[in-house]
Amino acid sequence: MPQLAQRVGRAKPSAIMVIAEKAKQLKASGRDIISFSIGVPNFLPGEHVYAAAREALLHDSGQYGSNRGAEPLLDAFLKHIEALGFTGYGRKNLSIGIGAKQVLYNLAEALLNEGDEICFAAPYWTTYRDIADIVGAKANVMPCGSDQNYKLTPAQLDAALARKPKVFLFNNPSNPTGMVYTGDEIAALADVLLKHPDTWIVTDDIYNSMVFDGIGYHNFAIARPELRERLIFVDSVSKTYGMPGWRVGLIAGPESVATAVTTLNSNHITSVPEVITAAAVAAFAGPQDIPQAKCREFAGKRDLVVAALAAIPGVICPRPQGAFYAFPDISVAFGKSHGGVKINNDVDFCAALLEAKGVACVPGSAFGEPRAMRISYTCPTAQLAPGLARITEFFAELS
């Protein structure tokens, strides 16, 4: 019998979706479940986005679109990134994809040969490791524990880049930790990058509009413009605009990379549909009041989460300043039991928490940090305090 390609054996189901599916099954069986698992913003875009989609439906051409992306969307994205500090880019520097995940996969196909090395910090978004495995790249993971606030240091980066990896992949603000790099921290890392000119730099910064405490969003190419010739910036409408299901991701970078991704699009997806393109244009170019209000709301929820975790003896949670995640170190629970169930690791902890208290969180090992778990606090506000109270009770009942 014919066999599947070897790369399929390297692909794994999302650990996040496994937890979400288990929580969904328990809820369907009648259990009272509070989910802190899925990283979706849990709000909808403004009416102007839906109006643009409806108008596009009325005038749908039924034709293929551009492999690079429709010009109105490219122009709206250019204005968006100019506001962030990326100046001097044109349409030739941009390309599109079906969400940031597909864009990242296209970048892996465009930049990495089989056996090439890619480096990134842990904790990392689960898909980074998965994509590296599928394309046959060697992942060099730089561990950044809670003792260093889950942030990469210049010394770690310098050591990793000395190995001459083909790609350095960086995430700011971070999923799963919610940590945000300051301007000074970005500048220090950028100075290291200048010393190693043979590595592509991919910045996955789709939470760039969800930054708290006035810390601001910063990027290597803005701090050190000399890096622009080998840096690719990745963005999406998913998190900022409450549009994860609309599936629009974009890049800005060197013309050669944007052209390569566009060529891959011609073989993979052809284009993004007209209706979705119109909605994305409206999101970027229209009123920003909903994203700004949600950012303030998430900052308030962050405060509640951090306060609750800080009150649990032995739990360590560096204060997140962006996105909508907290990533507490829960290793104080390892070796203990709950209701006769032994907790040996993060997977045991999250399974016991879900079964005993009906709270769904994702084990940190899914993100390369097995001492922690991820809390996504985008649930309805009315569920947040009860969910945190259940976590507190769970810890108090450990023996």
C-alpha positions as CSV (number, residue, x, y, z in Angstrom):
1,M,0.0,0.0,0.0
2,P,1.3,3.5,-0.8
3,Q,2.7,5.4,2.2
4,L,2.2,9.0,3.3
5,A,5.0,11.5,2.9
6,Q,7.5,11.5,5.8
7,R,6.7,15.2,6.6
8,V,3.1,14.2,7.6
9,G,4.6,12.1,10.4
10,R,6.4,15.2,11.7
11,A,3.1,17.1,11.9
12,K,1.3,17.1,15.2
13,P,-2.2,18.1,16.2
14,S,-2.3,21.4,18.1
15,A,-2.0,20.8,21.9
16,I,-4.1,23.9,22.4
17,M,-7.0,22.4,20.4
18,V,-6.7,19.1,22.2
19,I,-7.5,20.9,25.5
20,A,-10.2,23.0,24.0
21,E,-11.9,19.9,22.5
22,K,-11.8,18.1,25.9
23,A,-13.3,21.2,27.6
24,K,-16.0,21.3,24.9
25,Q,-16.9,17.7,25.4
26,L,-17.2,18.2,29.2
27,K,-19.4,21.2,28.7
28,A,-21.6,19.3,26.3
29,S,-22.0,16.6,28.9
30,G,-23.4,19.2,31.3
31,R,-20.3,20.3,33.3
32,D,-19.9,23.9,34.2
33,I,-16.6,24.7,32.4
34,I,-14.7,27.9,32.3
35,S,-12.2,28.0,29.5
36,F,-8.9,29.9,29.8
37,S,-7.5,27.8,26.9
38,I,-8.1,29.2,23.4
39,G,-6.2,32.3,22.4
40,V,-9.1,34.1,20.7
41,P,-10.0,37.7,21.5
42,N,-13.7,36.9,22.1
43,F,-15.0,40.2,20.6
44,L,-16.4,41.0,17.2
45,P,-15.2,43.8,14.8
46,G,-17.1,47.0,14.4
47,E,-20.2,47.4,12.2
48,H,-18.1,49.2,9.5
49,V,-16.3,45.9,8.9
50,Y,-19.5,44.0,8.3
51,A,-20.8,46.9,6.2
52,A,-17.8,46.7,4.0
53,A,-18.2,42.9,3.6
54,R,-21.9,43.3,2.7
55,E,-21.0,46.0,0.1
56,A,-18.4,43.7,-1.4
57,L,-20.9,40.9,-1.7
58,L,-23.2,43.2,-3.7
59,H,-20.4,43.9,-6.2
60,D,-18.6,40.6,-6.1
61,S,-16.8,40.0,-9.4
62,G,-16.4,36.2,-8.8
63,Q,-12.9,36.5,-10.2
64,Y,-9.5,35.5,-8.8
65,G,-7.7,38.1,-6.8
66,S,-4.1,39.1,-6.6
67,N,-1.5,36.6,-5.3
68,R,0.2,39.5,-3.4
69,G,-3.0,41.0,-2.1
70,A,-5.5,43.5,-3.4
71,E,-4.1,47.0,-3.8
72,P,-6.6,48.6,-1.3
73,L,-5.6,46.1,1.3
74,L,-1.9,46.6,0.7
75,D,-2.3,50.4,0.9
76,A,-4.3,50.1,4.1
77,F,-1.6,47.9,5.6
78,L,1.1,50.3,4.6
79,K,-0.7,53.1,6.5
80,H,-1.1,50.7,9.5
81,I,2.6,49.9,9.6
82,E,3.6,53.5,9.1
83,A,1.8,54.4,12.3
84,L,3.9,51.7,14.0
85,G,7.1,53.3,12.7
86,F,7.8,51.2,9.5
87,T,8.4,53.9,6.9
88,G,9.7,53.7,3.4
89,Y,7.9,50.5,2.4
90,G,5.8,50.0,-0.7
91,R,3.5,47.4,-2.1
92,K,6.4,45.5,-3.5
93,N,7.5,44.9,0.1
94,L,4.2,43.3,1.1
95,S,2.4,40.0,0.7
96,I,-0.6,38.3,2.1
97,G,-1.8,34.9,3.4
98,I,-4.7,33.0,4.9
99,G,-3.9,34.2,8.5
100,A,-0.5,34.7,10.1
101,K,-0.1,31.0,10.6
102,Q,-0.1,30.3,6.8
103,V,2.1,33.4,6.3
104,L,4.7,31.9,8.7
105,Y,4.5,28.6,7.0
106,N,5.1,30.3,3.6
107,L,8.1,32.1,5.1
108,A,9.5,28.8,6.3
109,E,9.1,27.4,2.8
110,A,10.7,30.5,1.3
111,L,13.7,30.9,3.7
112,L,14.6,27.4,5.1
113,N,16.1,24.4,3.3
114,E,15.9,20.9,4.7
115,G,18.5,20.8,7.6
116,D,18.8,24.6,8.0
117,E,18.7,25.9,11.6
118,I,16.0,28.2,13.0
119,C,16.3,29.6,16.4
120,F,13.6,31.1,18.7
121,A,13.1,31.6,22.5
122,A,11.0,29.3,24.7
123,P,8.3,29.8,25.8
124,Y,7.2,29.8,22.1
125,W,4.0,29.7,20.2
126,T,3.4,26.0,19.5
127,T,3.2,26.4,15.8
128,Y,6.9,27.6,15.6
129,R,8.2,24.1,16.5
130,D,5.6,22.4,14.4
131,I,6.4,24.3,11.2
132,A,10.1,23.8,11.8
133,D,9.6,20.1,12.1
134,I,7.4,19.9,9.0
135,V,9.8,21.7,6.7
136,G,12.7,19.6,8.1
137,A,14.5,22.5,9.8
138,K,16.6,22.1,13.0
139,A,15.1,24.1,15.9
140,N,17.6,25.7,18.3
141,V,15.4,26.7,21.2
142,M,16.7,29.3,23.7
143,P,15.1,28.7,27.2
144,C,13.9,31.8,28.9
145,G,12.4,30.9,32.2
146,S,10.3,32.8,34.7
147,D,13.6,33.7,36.5
148,Q,14.4,36.0,33.6
149,N,10.8,37.1,33.0
150,Y,10.5,34.8,30.0
151,K,12.6,37.3,28.0
152,L,15.5,36.6,25.7
153,T,18.9,38.1,26.8
154,P,21.5,39.6,24.4
155,A,24.0,37.0,25.6
156,Q,21.6,34.1,24.7
157,L,20.9,35.6,21.3
158,D,24.6,36.2,20.6
159,A,25.4,32.5,21.4
160,A,22.6,31.2,19.3
161,L,23.5,33.4,16.3
162,A,27.1,32.3,16.5
163,R,25.8,29.0,15.1
164,K,24.8,30.9,12.0
165,P,21.1,29.9,11.9
166,K,19.3,30.7,8.7
167,V,16.3,32.3,10.6
168,F,15.8,33.9,13.9
169,L,12.1,34.0,14.8
170,F,11.0,36.5,17.4
171,N,7.5,37.1,19.0
172,N,6.7,40.4,20.7
173,P,4.2,40.8,22.5
174,S,4.5,37.1,23.4
175,N,2.1,34.2,23.1
176,P,2.0,32.4,25.6
177,T,3.6,34.7,28.2
178,G,2.1,38.2,27.4
179,M,5.5,39.7,28.0
180,V,6.5,42.8,26.0
181,Y,10.1,44.0,25.3
182,T,10.9,47.6,26.1
183,G,12.5,49.9,23.7
184,D,15.9,49.5,25.4
185,E,15.6,45.7,25.4
186,I,14.8,45.7,21.7
187,A,17.7,48.0,20.9
188,A,20.1,45.7,22.9
189,L,19.0,42.6,20.9
190,A,19.1,44.6,17.7
191,D,22.8,45.5,18.4
192,V,23.5,41.7,18.6
193,L,21.6,41.1,15.4
194,L,23.8,43.6,13.6
195,K,26.9,41.5,14.5
196,H,25.4,38.4,12.7
197,P,24.5,39.4,9.1
198,D,23.8,35.9,7.7
199,T,20.5,35.3,9.5
200,W,17.0,36.3,8.4
201,I,14.9,37.9,11.1
202,V,11.2,37.2,11.3
203,T,9.2,39.2,13.9
204,D,5.8,37.7,14.6
205,D,4.2,40.7,16.2
206,I,0.5,40.2,15.7
207,Y,-0.3,41.6,19.2
208,N,1.4,44.9,18.4
209,S,-1.7,46.9,19.2
210,M,-2.4,45.1,22.5
211,V,0.3,46.7,24.7
212,F,-0.4,47.9,28.2
213,D,1.2,50.3,30.8
214,G,2.5,52.7,28.2
215,I,5.4,50.5,27.4
216,G,4.8,50.8,23.6
217,Y,5.5,48.5,20.7
218,H,9.1,48.3,19.4
219,N,10.7,46.4,16.6
220,F,14.4,45.7,15.6
221,A,13.9,47.4,12.2
222,I,12.7,50.6,13.8
223,A,15.4,50.6,16.4
224,R,18.2,49.8,13.9
225,P,17.1,50.5,10.3
226,E,20.2,48.7,9.0
227,L,18.3,45.5,9.8
228,R,15.5,46.2,7.3
229,E,17.2,44.4,4.4
230,R,16.8,41.0,6.2
231,L,13.8,41.5,8.5
232,I,10.3,40.4,7.9
233,F,7.4,41.8,10.0
234,V,4.3,39.6,10.4
235,D,0.9,40.9,11.3
236,S,-2.8,39.9,11.2
237,V,-6.3,41.2,11.7
238,S,-7.1,38.3,14.0
239,K,-6.2,39.6,17.5
240,T,-6.4,43.4,17.1
241,Y,-9.8,43.5,15.4
242,G,-11.5,40.4,16.8
243,M,-11.3,38.7,13.4
244,P,-9.5,35.3,13.9
245,G,-12.0,33.5,11.7
246,W,-11.6,35.9,8.7
247,R,-8.0,34.6,8.2
248,V,-6.0,37.5,6.9
249,G,-2.3,37.7,7.6
250,L,0.3,40.0,6.0
251,I,4.1,40.6,5.9
252,A,6.3,43.6,5.3
253,G,9.9,43.0,4.4
254,P,12.5,42.9,1.7
255,E,11.2,42.8,-1.9
256,S,12.8,39.4,-2.6
257,V,11.0,37.8,0.4
258,A,7.6,39.4,-0.4
259,T,8.0,38.2,-4.0
260,A,8.8,34.7,-2.9
261,V,5.8,34.5,-0.6
262,T,3.6,35.9,-3.4
263,T,4.9,33.2,-5.8
264,L,4.1,30.5,-3.2
265,N,0.6,32.0,-2.9
266,S,0.2,31.5,-6.6
267,N,0.7,27.8,-6.0
268,H,-1.0,27.5,-2.6
269,I,-4.0,29.8,-2.1
270,T,-4.1,32.0,-5.2
271,S,-5.6,34.9,-3.3
272,V,-7.7,36.1,-0.4
273,P,-11.4,36.3,-1.3
274,E,-12.9,39.7,-2.2
275,V,-15.3,39.9,0.7
276,I,-12.7,39.1,3.3
277,T,-10.3,41.6,1.7
278,A,-12.9,44.3,1.9
279,A,-13.5,43.5,5.6
280,A,-9.7,43.6,6.3
281,V,-9.4,47.0,4.5
282,A,-12.2,48.4,6.7
283,A,-10.6,47.0,9.8
284,F,-7.2,48.7,9.1
285,A,-8.5,51.9,7.7
286,G,-11.7,52.4,9.8
287,P,-12.4,53.5,13.3
288,Q,-10.0,52.1,15.9
289,D,-12.2,52.7,19.0
290,I,-13.1,49.0,19.5
291,P,-9.5,47.7,19.5
292,Q,-8.5,50.5,21.8
293,A,-11.3,49.9,24.2
294,K,-10.6,46.1,24.2
295,C,-6.9,46.8,24.9
296,R,-7.9,48.8,28.0
297,E,-10.3,46.0,29.0
298,F,-7.6,43.3,28.7
299,A,-5.2,45.4,30.8
300,G,-7.8,45.5,33.5
301,K,-8.3,41.7,33.3
302,R,-4.6,41.2,33.4
303,D,-4.5,43.0,36.7
304,L,-7.1,40.7,38.2
305,V,-5.3,37.6,36.9
306,V,-1.9,38.7,38.2
307,A,-3.3,39.7,41.6
308,A,-5.0,36.3,42.0
309,L,-1.9,34.3,41.0
310,A,0.3,36.4,43.3
311,A,-1.8,35.4,46.3
312,I,-1.1,31.7,45.7
313,P,1.9,30.5,47.7
314,G,4.8,29.3,45.5
315,V,3.3,30.4,42.1
316,I,5.4,32.7,40.1
317,C,4.0,34.8,37.3
318,P,6.0,37.6,35.7
319,R,3.7,40.5,35.0
320,P,2.5,40.4,31.4
321,Q,2.2,43.8,29.6
322,G,0.5,42.8,26.4
323,A,-1.6,40.3,24.4
324,F,-4.2,38.5,26.7
325,Y,-2.2,35.8,28.4
326,A,-0.6,35.0,31.7
327,F,1.9,32.2,32.1
328,P,2.4,31.2,35.7
329,D,5.1,28.9,36.9
330,I,3.1,26.2,38.7
331,S,5.9,23.8,39.4
332,V,5.3,24.2,43.2
333,A,2.4,21.7,42.6
334,F,4.6,19.0,41.2
335,G,4.9,16.0,43.4
336,K,1.7,16.8,45.2
337,S,-1.8,15.2,44.9
338,H,-5.3,16.5,44.5
339,G,-8.1,14.2,45.5
340,G,-5.8,11.2,45.3
341,V,-4.6,12.2,41.9
342,K,-0.8,12.6,41.7
343,I,0.5,15.6,39.9
344,N,3.9,14.9,38.3
345,N,4.0,17.6,35.7
346,D,2.1,20.4,33.9
347,V,0.0,18.0,31.9
348,D,-1.2,16.2,35.0
349,F,-1.9,19.6,36.6
350,C,-4.1,20.9,33.8
351,A,-5.9,17.6,33.5
352,A,-6.7,17.5,37.2
353,L,-7.7,21.1,37.2
354,L,-10.1,20.6,34.4
355,E,-11.6,17.4,35.9
356,A,-11.8,18.7,39.5
357,K,-12.7,22.4,39.0
358,G,-13.9,22.7,35.4
359,V,-11.2,25.2,34.4
360,A,-9.4,24.6,31.1
361,C,-5.8,25.9,30.8
362,V,-3.0,24.8,28.4
363,P,0.0,22.9,29.8
364,G,3.2,24.9,29.4
365,S,5.0,22.0,27.8
366,A,3.0,22.8,24.6
367,F,5.0,26.0,24.5
368,G,8.3,24.6,25.4
369,E,8.1,25.4,29.2
370,P,6.9,22.4,31.2
371,R,6.9,24.2,34.5
372,A,4.1,26.5,33.6
373,M,0.6,26.7,32.1
374,R,-1.1,29.3,29.9
375,I,-4.1,31.3,31.0
376,S,-6.0,33.1,28.2
377,Y,-8.1,35.7,30.0
378,T,-10.4,36.7,27.1
379,C,-13.4,34.9,28.6
380,P,-16.5,36.9,29.5
381,T,-15.7,39.2,32.4
382,A,-18.3,37.5,34.6
383,Q,-16.4,34.2,34.3
384,L,-12.9,35.5,35.1
385,A,-13.2,35.9,38.9
386,P,-14.9,32.6,39.4
387,G,-12.4,30.8,37.2
388,L,-9.5,32.4,39.2
389,A,-11.2,31.4,42.4
390,R,-11.4,27.8,41.3
391,I,-7.6,27.8,40.5
392,T,-6.9,29.2,43.9
393,E,-9.1,26.5,45.6
394,F,-7.3,23.8,43.6
395,F,-3.9,24.9,44.9
396,A,-5.2,25.1,48.4
397,E,-6.5,21.6,48.2
398,L,-3.2,20.1,47.2
399,S,-1.6,17.7,49.6
